[in-house]
Amino acid sequence: MHNTYMDKKPPGEDSPERIQPDKVRVVRQEDYREEYANSVQVNVSVWDFFLQFGRLKMQSGSDVTFSSFLGVYMSPQQAKALHLVLSQNIAQYESAFGTIQIDKSQANVEAGARLVQ
């Protein structure tokens, strides 16, 4: 399921000053790579969102190690666009495969969202 936010115009945003391209050509840079993340830590400031991708490892007892491998800064506008794309794709996924179950106690450990001031 690939979805690029710019593929479609958001409803009500057809004004002449909001011109959206018809197509977006995706070009991978030479240093492009793909990784698996089972956790994303989120820090928010007035200027941007910082998403830190990594892997959580359960150690002995209640010890958890988060090994981060990539950090991405984005504007609040781009973070909201990402939210919309993820929401659309999750709805399509659940329509095809059923509801995604989340263990609420694990979600709190993995969420890691913090407002930085």
Biopython code that builds the backbone (N, CA, C, O; Angstrom):
import numpy as np
from Bio.PDB.StructureBuilder import StructureBuilder

atoms = [
    (1, "MET", "N", (0.834, -1.190, 0.000)),
    (1, "MET", "CA", (0.000, 0.000, 0.000)),
    (1, "MET", "C", (0.868, 1.238, 0.000)),
    (1, "MET", "O", (1.441, 1.609, 1.025)),
    (2, "HIS", "N", (0.961, 1.856, -1.116)),
    (2, "HIS", "CA", (1.750, 3.080, -1.225)),
    (2, "HIS", "C", (0.799, 4.244, -1.385)),
    (2, "HIS", "O", (-0.134, 4.188, -2.186)),
    (3, "ASN", "N", (1.032, 5.283, -0.635)),
    (3, "ASN", "CA", (0.182, 6.462, -0.742)),
    (3, "ASN", "C", (1.053, 7.683, -0.561)),
    (3, "ASN", "O", (1.754, 7.811, 0.443)),
    (4, "THR", "N", (1.012, 8.569, -1.514)),
    (4, "THR", "CA", (1.738, 9.825, -1.413)),
    (4, "THR", "C", (0.710, 10.908, -1.185)),
    (4, "THR", "O", (-0.217, 11.050, -1.982)),
    (5, "TYR", "N", (0.849, 11.684, -0.110)),
    (5, "TYR", "CA", (-0.130, 12.693, 0.247)),
    (5, "TYR", "C", (-0.434, 13.618, -0.913)),
    (5, "TYR", "O", (-1.570, 14.063, -1.070)),
    (6, "MET", "N", (0.575, 13.915, -1.734)),
    (6, "MET", "CA", (0.365, 14.875, -2.803)),
    (6, "MET", "C", (-0.351, 14.265, -4.002)),
    (6, "MET", "O", (-0.598, 14.973, -4.978)),
    (7, "ASP", "N", (-0.699, 12.964, -3.966)),
    (7, "ASP", "CA", (-1.438, 12.344, -5.063)),
    (7, "ASP", "C", (-2.826, 12.952, -5.216)),
    (7, "ASP", "O", (-3.370, 13.004, -6.319)),
    (8, "LYS", "N", (-3.398, 13.413, -4.106)),
    (8, "LYS", "CA", (-4.757, 13.936, -4.123)),
    (8, "LYS", "C", (-4.794, 15.285, -3.441)),
    (8, "LYS", "O", (-4.027, 15.546, -2.515)),
    (9, "LYS", "N", (-5.697, 16.149, -3.906)),
    (9, "LYS", "CA", (-5.875, 17.444, -3.267)),
    (9, "LYS", "C", (-6.763, 17.269, -2.047)),
    (9, "LYS", "O", (-7.781, 16.581, -2.128)),
    (10, "PRO", "N", (-6.404, 17.880, -0.907)),
    (10, "PRO", "CA", (-7.273, 17.822, 0.261)),
    (10, "PRO", "C", (-8.588, 18.535, -0.054)),
    (10, "PRO", "O", (-8.587, 19.513, -0.803)),
    (11, "PRO", "N", (-9.714, 18.065, 0.505)),
    (11, "PRO", "CA", (-11.003, 18.701, 0.228)),
    (11, "PRO", "C", (-10.986, 20.179, 0.608)),
    (11, "PRO", "O", (-10.441, 20.560, 1.644)),
    (12, "GLY", "N", (-11.587, 21.000, -0.244)),
    (12, "GLY", "CA", (-11.725, 22.429, 0.045)),
    (12, "GLY", "C", (-10.464, 23.233, -0.180)),
    (12, "GLY", "O", (-10.406, 24.399, 0.211)),
    (13, "GLU", "N", (-9.459, 22.651, -0.793)),
    (13, "GLU", "CA", (-8.219, 23.388, -1.009)),
    (13, "GLU", "C", (-7.929, 23.527, -2.497)),
    (13, "GLU", "O", (-6.817, 23.255, -2.947)),
    (14, "ASP", "N", (-8.948, 23.957, -3.269)),
    (14, "ASP", "CA", (-8.799, 24.122, -4.713)),
    (14, "ASP", "C", (-8.529, 25.559, -5.107)),
    (14, "ASP", "O", (-8.649, 25.902, -6.283)),
    (15, "SER", "N", (-8.170, 26.405, -4.167)),
    (15, "SER", "CA", (-7.933, 27.803, -4.484)),
    (15, "SER", "C", (-6.711, 27.928, -5.390)),
    (15, "SER", "O", (-5.814, 27.087, -5.322)),
    (16, "PRO", "N", (-6.655, 28.965, -6.242)),
    (16, "PRO", "CA", (-5.561, 29.113, -7.204)),
    (16, "PRO", "C", (-4.181, 29.166, -6.555)),
    (16, "PRO", "O", (-3.210, 28.719, -7.164)),
    (17, "GLU", "N", (-4.063, 29.699, -5.338)),
    (17, "GLU", "CA", (-2.747, 29.793, -4.715)),
    (17, "GLU", "C", (-2.269, 28.461, -4.134)),
    (17, "GLU", "O", (-1.114, 28.360, -3.721)),
    (18, "ARG", "N", (-3.129, 27.437, -4.092)),
    (18, "ARG", "CA", (-2.779, 26.105, -3.569)),
    (18, "ARG", "C", (-2.712, 25.103, -4.718)),
    (18, "ARG", "O", (-3.492, 24.151, -4.744)),
    (19, "ILE", "N", (-1.820, 25.292, -5.647)),
    (19, "ILE", "CA", (-1.698, 24.394, -6.783)),
    (19, "ILE", "C", (-0.930, 23.144, -6.348)),
    (19, "ILE", "O", (0.163, 23.232, -5.790)),
    (20, "GLN", "N", (-1.525, 21.985, -6.614)),
    (20, "GLN", "CA", (-0.916, 20.703, -6.290)),
    (20, "GLN", "C", (-0.465, 20.040, -7.589)),
    (20, "GLN", "O", (-1.182, 20.100, -8.588)),
    (21, "PRO", "N", (0.703, 19.414, -7.595)),
    (21, "PRO", "CA", (1.138, 18.707, -8.803)),
    (21, "PRO", "C", (0.242, 17.491, -9.061)),
    (21, "PRO", "O", (-0.311, 16.910, -8.127)),
    (22, "ASP", "N", (0.106, 17.112, -10.334)),
    (22, "ASP", "CA", (-0.690, 15.936, -10.693)),
    (22, "ASP", "C", (0.027, 14.642, -10.306)),
    (22, "ASP", "O", (-0.611, 13.670, -9.903)),
    (23, "LYS", "N", (1.351, 14.636, -10.429)),
    (23, "LYS", "CA", (2.141, 13.448, -10.109)),
    (23, "LYS", "C", (3.378, 13.851, -9.329)),
    (23, "LYS", "O", (3.915, 14.945, -9.500)),
    (24, "VAL", "N", (3.811, 12.959, -8.485)),
    (24, "VAL", "CA", (5.064, 13.146, -7.758)),
    (24, "VAL", "C", (5.982, 12.002, -8.170)),
    (24, "VAL", "O", (5.616, 10.834, -8.035)),
    (25, "ARG", "N", (7.152, 12.324, -8.663)),
    (25, "ARG", "CA", (8.126, 11.310, -9.053)),
    (25, "ARG", "C", (9.033, 11.059, -7.850)),
    (25, "ARG", "O", (9.665, 11.984, -7.339)),
    (26, "VAL", "N", (9.094, 9.828, -7.407)),
    (26, "VAL", "CA", (9.919, 9.463, -6.256)),
    (26, "VAL", "C", (11.276, 9.000, -6.762)),
    (26, "VAL", "O", (11.366, 8.072, -7.566)),
    (27, "VAL", "N", (12.331, 9.654, -6.286)),
    (27, "VAL", "CA", (13.704, 9.308, -6.662)),
    (27, "VAL", "C", (14.451, 8.968, -5.382)),
    (27, "VAL", "O", (14.475, 9.758, -4.438)),
    (28, "ARG", "N", (15.054, 7.799, -5.355)),
    (28, "ARG", "CA", (15.813, 7.381, -4.174)),
    (28, "ARG", "C", (17.243, 7.888, -4.283)),
    (28, "ARG", "O", (17.910, 7.713, -5.302)),
    (29, "GLN", "N", (17.699, 8.526, -3.198)),
    (29, "GLN", "CA", (19.076, 9.000, -3.151)),
    (29, "GLN", "C", (20.027, 7.818, -3.068)),
    (29, "GLN", "O", (19.618, 6.700, -2.755)),
    (30, "GLU", "N", (21.282, 8.070, -3.347)),
    (30, "GLU", "CA", (22.288, 7.016, -3.348)),
    (30, "GLU", "C", (22.407, 6.332, -1.979)),
    (30, "GLU", "O", (22.647, 5.127, -1.910)),
    (31, "ASP", "N", (22.242, 7.096, -0.893)),
    (31, "ASP", "CA", (22.386, 6.532, 0.449)),
    (31, "ASP", "C", (21.057, 6.030, 1.034)),
    (31, "ASP", "O", (20.970, 5.787, 2.238)),
    (32, "TYR", "N", (20.028, 5.873, 0.200)),
    (32, "TYR", "CA", (18.728, 5.370, 0.644)),
    (32, "TYR", "C", (18.884, 3.969, 1.238)),
    (32, "TYR", "O", (19.664, 3.156, 0.743)),
    (33, "ARG", "N", (18.130, 3.701, 2.305)),
    (33, "ARG", "CA", (18.127, 2.368, 2.898)),
    (33, "ARG", "C", (16.771, 2.125, 3.542)),
    (33, "ARG", "O", (16.028, 3.068, 3.811)),
    (34, "GLU", "N", (16.455, 0.879, 3.786)),
    (34, "GLU", "CA", (15.224, 0.505, 4.471)),
    (34, "GLU", "C", (15.597, -0.242, 5.734)),
    (34, "GLU", "O", (16.526, -1.049, 5.740)),
    (35, "GLU", "N", (14.868, 0.031, 6.803)),
    (35, "GLU", "CA", (15.102, -0.607, 8.098)),
    (35, "GLU", "C", (13.757, -0.995, 8.692)),
    (35, "GLU", "O", (12.718, -0.488, 8.270)),
    (36, "TYR", "N", (13.775, -1.878, 9.655)),
    (36, "TYR", "CA", (12.584, -2.247, 10.407)),
    (36, "TYR", "C", (12.617, -1.534, 11.753)),
    (36, "TYR", "O", (13.612, -1.607, 12.474)),
    (37, "ALA", "N", (11.536, -0.848, 12.088)),
    (37, "ALA", "CA", (11.408, -0.189, 13.393)),
    (37, "ALA", "C", (10.182, -0.759, 14.095)),
    (37, "ALA", "O", (9.112, -0.862, 13.494)),
    (38, "ASN", "N", (10.330, -1.126, 15.352)),
    (38, "ASN", "CA", (9.166, -1.554, 16.120)),
    (38, "ASN", "C", (8.773, -0.497, 17.149)),
    (38, "ASN", "O", (7.912, -0.726, 17.999)),
    (39, "SER", "N", (9.423, 0.673, 17.054)),
    (39, "SER", "CA", (9.098, 1.767, 17.965)),
    (39, "SER", "C", (9.490, 3.108, 17.336)),
    (39, "SER", "O", (10.477, 3.212, 16.608)),
    (40, "VAL", "N", (8.696, 4.112, 17.636)),
    (40, "VAL", "CA", (8.995, 5.477, 17.203)),
    (40, "VAL", "C", (8.810, 6.393, 18.406)),
    (40, "VAL", "O", (7.732, 6.445, 18.999)),
    (41, "GLN", "N", (9.854, 7.105, 18.755)),
    (41, "GLN", "CA", (9.781, 8.092, 19.828)),
    (41, "GLN", "C", (9.480, 9.445, 19.173)),
    (41, "GLN", "O", (10.068, 9.771, 18.141)),
    (42, "VAL", "N", (8.585, 10.225, 19.752)),
    (42, "VAL", "CA", (8.178, 11.496, 19.147)),
    (42, "VAL", "C", (8.427, 12.628, 20.128)),
    (42, "VAL", "O", (7.986, 12.579, 21.277)),
    (43, "ASN", "N", (9.142, 13.653, 19.661)),
    (43, "ASN", "CA", (9.335, 14.882, 20.426)),
    (43, "ASN", "C", (8.714, 16.021, 19.624)),
    (43, "ASN", "O", (8.878, 16.100, 18.407)),
    (44, "VAL", "N", (8.000, 16.901, 20.321)),
    (44, "VAL", "CA", (7.288, 17.983, 19.662)),
    (44, "VAL", "C", (7.716, 19.310, 20.262)),
    (44, "VAL", "O", (7.788, 19.460, 21.481)),
    (45, "SER", "N", (8.000, 20.276, 19.388)),
    (45, "SER", "CA", (8.257, 21.642, 19.832)),
    (45, "SER", "C", (7.331, 22.562, 19.047)),
    (45, "SER", "O", (6.585, 22.106, 18.181)),
    (46, "VAL", "N", (7.377, 23.831, 19.343)),
    (46, "VAL", "CA", (6.542, 24.785, 18.623)),
    (46, "VAL", "C", (6.934, 24.854, 17.146)),
    (46, "VAL", "O", (6.114, 25.233, 16.310)),
    (47, "TRP", "N", (8.174, 24.494, 16.815)),
    (47, "TRP", "CA", (8.681, 24.624, 15.448)),
    (47, "TRP", "C", (8.572, 23.355, 14.630)),
    (47, "TRP", "O", (8.352, 23.416, 13.421)),
    (48, "ASP", "N", (8.726, 22.177, 15.285)),
    (48, "ASP", "CA", (8.777, 20.956, 14.500)),
    (48, "ASP", "C", (8.435, 19.717, 15.320)),
    (48, "ASP", "O", (8.285, 19.766, 16.541)),
    (49, "PHE", "N", (8.318, 18.614, 14.604)),
    (49, "PHE", "CA", (8.148, 17.289, 15.193)),
    (49, "PHE", "C", (9.438, 16.529, 14.910)),
    (49, "PHE", "O", (10.005, 16.644, 13.824)),
    (50, "PHE", "N", (9.899, 15.754, 15.883)),
    (50, "PHE", "CA", (11.091, 14.931, 15.699)),
    (50, "PHE", "C", (10.697, 13.488, 15.948)),
    (50, "PHE", "O", (10.305, 13.131, 17.059)),
    (51, "LEU", "N", (10.797, 12.659, 14.926)),
    (51, "LEU", "CA", (10.483, 11.239, 15.023)),
    (51, "LEU", "C", (11.785, 10.463, 15.039)),
    (51, "LEU", "O", (12.596, 10.569, 14.119)),
    (52, "GLN", "N", (11.978, 9.685, 16.090)),
    (52, "GLN", "CA", (13.194, 8.896, 16.243)),
    (52, "GLN", "C", (12.806, 7.419, 16.139)),
    (52, "GLN", "O", (12.121, 6.879, 17.007)),
    (53, "PHE", "N", (13.260, 6.777, 15.055)),
    (53, "PHE", "CA", (12.915, 5.394, 14.770)),
    (53, "PHE", "C", (13.956, 4.453, 15.362)),
    (53, "PHE", "O", (15.150, 4.751, 15.371)),
    (54, "GLY", "N", (13.481, 3.308, 15.858)),
    (54, "GLY", "CA", (14.408, 2.341, 16.428)),
    (54, "GLY", "C", (13.726, 1.041, 16.780)),
    (54, "GLY", "O", (12.604, 0.761, 16.357)),
    (55, "ARG", "N", (14.433, 0.259, 17.564)),
    (55, "ARG", "CA", (13.924, -1.037, 17.987)),
    (55, "ARG", "C", (13.936, -1.117, 19.505)),
    (55, "ARG", "O", (14.920, -0.773, 20.160)),
    (56, "LEU", "N", (12.817, -1.578, 20.046)),
    (56, "LEU", "CA", (12.713, -1.831, 21.480)),
    (56, "LEU", "C", (13.101, -3.269, 21.754)),
    (56, "LEU", "O", (12.666, -4.185, 21.055)),
    (57, "LYS", "N", (13.916, -3.463, 22.767)),
    (57, "LYS", "CA", (14.278, -4.813, 23.195)),
    (57, "LYS", "C", (13.939, -4.938, 24.667)),
    (57, "LYS", "O", (14.361, -4.123, 25.488)),
    (58, "MET", "N", (13.177, -5.964, 24.989)),
    (58, "MET", "CA", (12.852, -6.238, 26.377)),
    (58, "MET", "C", (14.046, -6.943, 27.011)),
    (58, "MET", "O", (14.491, -7.987, 26.534)),
    (59, "GLN", "N", (14.551, -6.366, 28.078)),
    (59, "GLN", "CA", (15.661, -6.977, 28.805)),
    (59, "GLN", "C", (15.060, -7.768, 29.957)),
    (59, "GLN", "O", (13.879, -8.111, 29.906)),
    (60, "SER", "N", (15.812, -8.058, 30.964)),
    (60, "SER", "CA", (15.295, -8.796, 32.115)),
    (60, "SER", "C", (14.354, -7.906, 32.927)),
    (60, "SER", "O", (14.585, -6.706, 33.074)),
    (61, "GLY", "N", (13.305, -8.509, 33.445)),
    (61, "GLY", "CA", (12.357, -7.769, 34.282)),
    (61, "GLY", "C", (11.643, -6.682, 33.509)),
    (61, "GLY", "O", (11.036, -6.945, 32.470)),
    (62, "SER", "N", (11.714, -5.447, 34.021)),
    (62, "SER", "CA", (11.021, -4.340, 33.370)),
    (62, "SER", "C", (11.972, -3.451, 32.576)),
    (62, "SER", "O", (11.591, -2.363, 32.143)),
    (63, "ASP", "N", (13.215, -3.912, 32.381)),
    (63, "ASP", "CA", (14.195, -3.145, 31.607)),
    (63, "ASP", "C", (13.876, -3.209, 30.120)),
    (63, "ASP", "O", (13.671, -4.286, 29.560)),
    (64, "VAL", "N", (13.838, -2.035, 29.489)),
    (64, "VAL", "CA", (13.597, -1.941, 28.060)),
    (64, "VAL", "C", (14.703, -1.082, 27.462)),
    (64, "VAL", "O", (15.035, -0.026, 28.000)),
    (65, "THR", "N", (15.274, -1.538, 26.345)),
    (65, "THR", "CA", (16.300, -0.772, 25.652)),
    (65, "THR", "C", (15.749, -0.308, 24.317)),
    (65, "THR", "O", (15.228, -1.109, 23.541)),
    (66, "PHE", "N", (15.864, 0.983, 24.050)),
    (66, "PHE", "CA", (15.472, 1.545, 22.753)),
    (66, "PHE", "C", (16.748, 1.876, 21.994)),
    (66, "PHE", "O", (17.501, 2.760, 22.401)),
    (67, "SER", "N", (16.997, 1.169, 20.887)),
    (67, "SER", "CA", (18.170, 1.420, 20.045)),
    (67, "SER", "C", (17.702, 2.198, 18.819)),
    (67, "SER", "O", (17.051, 1.643, 17.934)),
    (68, "SER", "N", (18.038, 3.486, 18.775)),
    (68, "SER", "CA", (17.581, 4.307, 17.659)),
    (68, "SER", "C", (18.574, 4.250, 16.506)),
    (68, "SER", "O", (19.782, 4.134, 16.714)),
    (69, "PHE", "N", (18.050, 4.333, 15.291)),
    (69, "PHE", "CA", (18.919, 4.318, 14.110)),
    (69, "PHE", "C", (18.618, 5.435, 13.138)),
    (69, "PHE", "O", (19.381, 5.635, 12.194)),
    (70, "LEU", "N", (17.509, 6.189, 13.334)),
    (70, "LEU", "CA", (17.197, 7.277, 12.412)),
    (70, "LEU", "C", (16.322, 8.312, 13.102)),
    (70, "LEU", "O", (15.360, 7.963, 13.786)),
    (71, "GLY", "N", (16.655, 9.575, 12.923)),
    (71, "GLY", "CA", (15.843, 10.671, 13.427)),
    (71, "GLY", "C", (15.393, 11.540, 12.257)),
    (71, "GLY", "O", (16.188, 11.858, 11.373)),
    (72, "VAL", "N", (14.121, 11.922, 12.252)),
    (72, "VAL", "CA", (13.566, 12.732, 11.166)),
    (72, "VAL", "C", (12.841, 13.926, 11.771)),
    (72, "VAL", "O", (11.937, 13.765, 12.590)),
    (73, "TYR", "N", (13.248, 15.132, 11.357)),
    (73, "TYR", "CA", (12.545, 16.350, 11.733)),
    (73, "TYR", "C", (11.545, 16.683, 10.637)),
    (73, "TYR", "O", (11.843, 16.514, 9.455)),
    (74, "MET", "N", (10.371, 17.151, 11.014)),
    (74, "MET", "CA", (9.401, 17.612, 10.027)),
    (74, "MET", "C", (8.565, 18.748, 10.602)),
    (74, "MET", "O", (8.401, 18.871, 11.816)),
    (75, "SER", "N", (8.045, 19.566, 9.709)),
    (75, "SER", "CA", (7.210, 20.687, 10.112)),
    (75, "SER", "C", (5.883, 20.157, 10.664)),
    (75, "SER", "O", (5.490, 19.032, 10.356)),
    (76, "PRO", "N", (5.193, 20.961, 11.476)),
    (76, "PRO", "CA", (3.870, 20.539, 11.958)),
    (76, "PRO", "C", (2.916, 20.226, 10.803)),
    (76, "PRO", "O", (2.095, 19.315, 10.905)),
    (77, "GLN", "N", (3.024, 20.983, 9.699)),
    (77, "GLN", "CA", (2.154, 20.748, 8.548)),
    (77, "GLN", "C", (2.441, 19.382, 7.921)),
    (77, "GLN", "O", (1.516, 18.645, 7.582)),
    (78, "GLN", "N", (3.712, 19.052, 7.770)),
    (78, "GLN", "CA", (4.066, 17.758, 7.182)),
    (78, "GLN", "C", (3.711, 16.627, 8.141)),
    (78, "GLN", "O", (3.318, 15.548, 7.697)),
    (79, "ALA", "N", (3.842, 16.852, 9.446)),
    (79, "ALA", "CA", (3.446, 15.827, 10.425)),
    (79, "ALA", "C", (1.949, 15.548, 10.325)),
    (79, "ALA", "O", (1.523, 14.397, 10.421)),
    (80, "LYS", "N", (1.152, 16.597, 10.132)),
    (80, "LYS", "CA", (-0.297, 16.405, 9.996)),
    (80, "LYS", "C", (-0.612, 15.687, 8.690)),
    (80, "LYS", "O", (-1.503, 14.839, 8.652)),
    (81, "ALA", "N", (0.110, 16.015, 7.615)),
    (81, "ALA", "CA", (-0.080, 15.318, 6.344)),
    (81, "ALA", "C", (0.253, 13.827, 6.504)),
    (81, "ALA", "O", (-0.456, 12.972, 5.974)),
    (82, "LEU", "N", (1.335, 13.519, 7.238)),
    (82, "LEU", "CA", (1.701, 12.130, 7.517)),
    (82, "LEU", "C", (0.585, 11.435, 8.301)),
    (82, "LEU", "O", (0.237, 10.290, 8.013)),
    (83, "HIS", "N", (0.034, 12.127, 9.281)),
    (83, "HIS", "CA", (-1.088, 11.594, 10.067)),
    (83, "HIS", "C", (-2.260, 11.224, 9.154)),
    (83, "HIS", "O", (-2.851, 10.154, 9.304)),
    (84, "LEU", "N", (-2.593, 12.104, 8.213)),
    (84, "LEU", "CA", (-3.706, 11.840, 7.297)),
    (84, "LEU", "C", (-3.428, 10.620, 6.417)),
    (84, "LEU", "O", (-4.300, 9.770, 6.237)),
    (85, "VAL", "N", (-2.216, 10.535, 5.873)),
    (85, "VAL", "CA", (-1.856, 9.404, 5.016)),
    (85, "VAL", "C", (-1.882, 8.099, 5.814)),
    (85, "VAL", "O", (-2.406, 7.091, 5.340)),
    (86, "LEU", "N", (-1.315, 8.117, 7.027)),
    (86, "LEU", "CA", (-1.335, 6.913, 7.858)),
    (86, "LEU", "C", (-2.760, 6.510, 8.212)),
    (86, "LEU", "O", (-3.095, 5.326, 8.174)),
    (87, "SER", "N", (-3.604, 7.482, 8.555)),
    (87, "SER", "CA", (-5.003, 7.181, 8.892)),
    (87, "SER", "C", (-5.722, 6.519, 7.727)),
    (87, "SER", "O", (-6.450, 5.545, 7.916)),
    (88, "GLN", "N", (-5.519, 7.051, 6.512)),
    (88, "GLN", "CA", (-6.146, 6.467, 5.319)),
    (88, "GLN", "C", (-5.653, 5.045, 5.086)),
    (88, "GLN", "O", (-6.447, 4.149, 4.801)),
    (89, "ASN", "N", (-4.358, 4.839, 5.206)),
    (89, "ASN", "CA", (-3.789, 3.517, 4.957)),
    (89, "ASN", "C", (-4.169, 2.513, 6.033)),
    (89, "ASN", "O", (-4.388, 1.340, 5.728)),
    (90, "ILE", "N", (-4.251, 2.945, 7.276)),
    (90, "ILE", "CA", (-4.683, 2.049, 8.357)),
    (90, "ILE", "C", (-6.138, 1.644, 8.147)),
    (90, "ILE", "O", (-6.490, 0.481, 8.344)),
    (91, "ALA", "N", (-6.982, 2.585, 7.751)),
    (91, "ALA", "CA", (-8.395, 2.270, 7.477)),
    (91, "ALA", "C", (-8.507, 1.246, 6.345)),
    (91, "ALA", "O", (-9.300, 0.309, 6.437)),
    (92, "GLN", "N", (-7.724, 1.416, 5.287)),
    (92, "GLN", "CA", (-7.733, 0.463, 4.171)),
    (92, "GLN", "C", (-7.231, -0.910, 4.628)),
    (92, "GLN", "O", (-7.808, -1.935, 4.265)),
    (93, "TYR", "N", (-6.168, -0.928, 5.416)),
    (93, "TYR", "CA", (-5.609, -2.180, 5.922)),
    (93, "TYR", "C", (-6.647, -2.912, 6.768)),
    (93, "TYR", "O", (-6.871, -4.108, 6.586)),
    (94, "GLU", "N", (-7.280, -2.187, 7.695)),
    (94, "GLU", "CA", (-8.257, -2.818, 8.588)),
    (94, "GLU", "C", (-9.488, -3.275, 7.820)),
    (94, "GLU", "O", (-10.105, -4.276, 8.184)),
    (95, "SER", "N", (-9.847, -2.569, 6.782)),
    (95, "SER", "CA", (-10.961, -2.983, 5.937)),
    (95, "SER", "C", (-10.647, -4.311, 5.249)),
    (95, "SER", "O", (-11.526, -5.159, 5.097)),
    (96, "ALA", "N", (-9.411, -4.485, 4.842)),
    (96, "ALA", "CA", (-9.004, -5.706, 4.147)),
    (96, "ALA", "C", (-8.679, -6.859, 5.090)),
    (96, "ALA", "O", (-8.994, -8.010, 4.785)),
    (97, "PHE", "N", (-8.051, -6.567, 6.238)),
    (97, "PHE", "CA", (-7.510, -7.628, 7.090)),
    (97, "PHE", "C", (-8.088, -7.687, 8.500)),
    (97, "PHE", "O", (-7.777, -8.618, 9.244)),
    (98, "GLY", "N", (-8.905, -6.739, 8.883)),
    (98, "GLY", "CA", (-9.478, -6.723, 10.226)),
    (98, "GLY", "C", (-8.800, -5.706, 11.130)),
    (98, "GLY", "O", (-7.744, -5.166, 10.799)),
    (99, "THR", "N", (-9.412, -5.457, 12.257)),
    (99, "THR", "CA", (-8.937, -4.447, 13.198)),
    (99, "THR", "C", (-7.554, -4.788, 13.746)),
    (99, "THR", "O", (-7.279, -5.931, 14.110)),
    (100, "ILE", "N", (-6.703, -3.789, 13.796)),
    (100, "ILE", "CA", (-5.369, -3.943, 14.379)),
    (100, "ILE", "C", (-5.521, -3.806, 15.889)),
    (100, "ILE", "O", (-6.014, -2.792, 16.384)),
    (101, "GLN", "N", (-5.096, -4.829, 16.612)),
    (101, "GLN", "CA", (-5.196, -4.819, 18.071)),
    (101, "GLN", "C", (-3.922, -4.236, 18.678)),
    (101, "GLN", "O", (-2.817, -4.570, 18.249)),
    (102, "ILE", "N", (-4.076, -3.372, 19.667)),
    (102, "ILE", "CA", (-2.931, -2.785, 20.368)),
    (102, "ILE", "C", (-3.100, -3.041, 21.862)),
    (102, "ILE", "O", (-4.145, -2.736, 22.437)),
    (103, "ASP", "N", (-2.080, -3.594, 22.476)),
    (103, "ASP", "CA", (-2.047, -3.787, 23.920)),
    (103, "ASP", "C", (-1.764, -2.417, 24.539)),
    (103, "ASP", "O", (-0.670, -1.881, 24.370)),
    (104, "LYS", "N", (-2.724, -1.855, 25.242)),
    (104, "LYS", "CA", (-2.599, -0.482, 25.773)),
    (104, "LYS", "C", (-1.391, -0.319, 26.680)),
    (104, "LYS", "O", (-0.773, 0.746, 26.674)),
    (105, "SER", "N", (-1.031, -1.325, 27.456)),
    (105, "SER", "CA", (0.129, -1.185, 28.344)),
    (105, "SER", "C", (1.422, -1.103, 27.526)),
    (105, "SER", "O", (2.329, -0.357, 27.895)),
    (106, "GLN", "N", (1.526, -1.853, 26.423)),
    (106, "GLN", "CA", (2.699, -1.768, 25.549)),
    (106, "GLN", "C", (2.711, -0.458, 24.785)),
    (106, "GLN", "O", (3.776, 0.125, 24.584)),
    (107, "ALA", "N", (1.554, 0.018, 24.354)),
    (107, "ALA", "CA", (1.480, 1.247, 23.565)),
    (107, "ALA", "C", (2.053, 2.422, 24.343)),
    (107, "ALA", "O", (2.701, 3.291, 23.760)),
    (108, "ASN", "N", (1.826, 2.459, 25.643)),
    (108, "ASN", "CA", (2.367, 3.565, 26.460)),
    (108, "ASN", "C", (3.879, 3.525, 26.509)),
    (108, "ASN", "O", (4.517, 4.577, 26.480)),
    (109, "VAL", "N", (4.472, 2.348, 26.583)),
    (109, "VAL", "CA", (5.926, 2.220, 26.597)),
    (109, "VAL", "C", (6.497, 2.633, 25.250)),
    (109, "VAL", "O", (7.517, 3.319, 25.187)),
    (110, "GLU", "N", (5.836, 2.214, 24.167)),
    (110, "GLU", "CA", (6.349, 2.456, 22.824)),
    (110, "GLU", "C", (6.044, 3.854, 22.314)),
    (110, "GLU", "O", (6.769, 4.363, 21.459)),
    (111, "ALA", "N", (4.996, 4.485, 22.813)),
    (111, "ALA", "CA", (4.576, 5.780, 22.262)),
    (111, "ALA", "C", (5.671, 6.820, 22.397)),
    (111, "ALA", "O", (6.102, 7.394, 21.398)),
    (112, "GLY", "N", (6.122, 7.068, 23.599)),
    (112, "GLY", "CA", (7.254, 7.943, 23.816)),
    (112, "GLY", "C", (7.077, 9.375, 23.330)),
    (112, "GLY", "O", (8.074, 10.039, 23.046)),
    (113, "ALA", "N", (5.871, 9.870, 23.223)),
    (113, "ALA", "CA", (5.670, 11.236, 22.749)),
    (113, "ALA", "C", (5.944, 12.232, 23.872)),
    (113, "ALA", "O", (5.452, 12.076, 24.989)),
    (114, "ARG", "N", (6.736, 13.258, 23.560)),
    (114, "ARG", "CA", (7.076, 14.265, 24.565)),
    (114, "ARG", "C", (7.013, 15.651, 23.930)),
    (114, "ARG", "O", (7.485, 15.859, 22.813)),
    (115, "LEU", "N", (6.432, 16.578, 24.648)),
    (115, "LEU", "CA", (6.424, 17.968, 24.203)),
    (115, "LEU", "C", (7.653, 18.642, 24.756)),
    (115, "LEU", "O", (7.845, 18.707, 25.970)),
    (116, "VAL", "N", (8.487, 19.145, 23.868)),
    (116, "VAL", "CA", (9.718, 19.816, 24.261)),
    (116, "VAL", "C", (9.495, 21.316, 24.180)),
    (116, "VAL", "O", (9.063, 21.828, 23.148)),
    (117, "GLN", "N", (9.787, 22.019, 25.261)),
    (117, "GLN", "CA", (9.566, 23.479, 25.270)),
    (117, "GLN", "C", (10.851, 24.231, 25.428)),
    (117, "GLN", "O", (10.847, 25.461, 25.456)),
]
sb = StructureBuilder()
sb.init_structure("model")
sb.init_model(0)
sb.init_chain("A")
sb.init_seg("    ")
for serial, (resi, resn, name, xyz) in enumerate(atoms, 1):
    if name == "N":
        sb.init_residue(resn, " ", resi, " ")
    sb.init_atom(name, np.array(xyz, "f"), 0.0, 1.0, " ", f" {name:<3s}", serial, name[0])
structure = sb.get_structure()
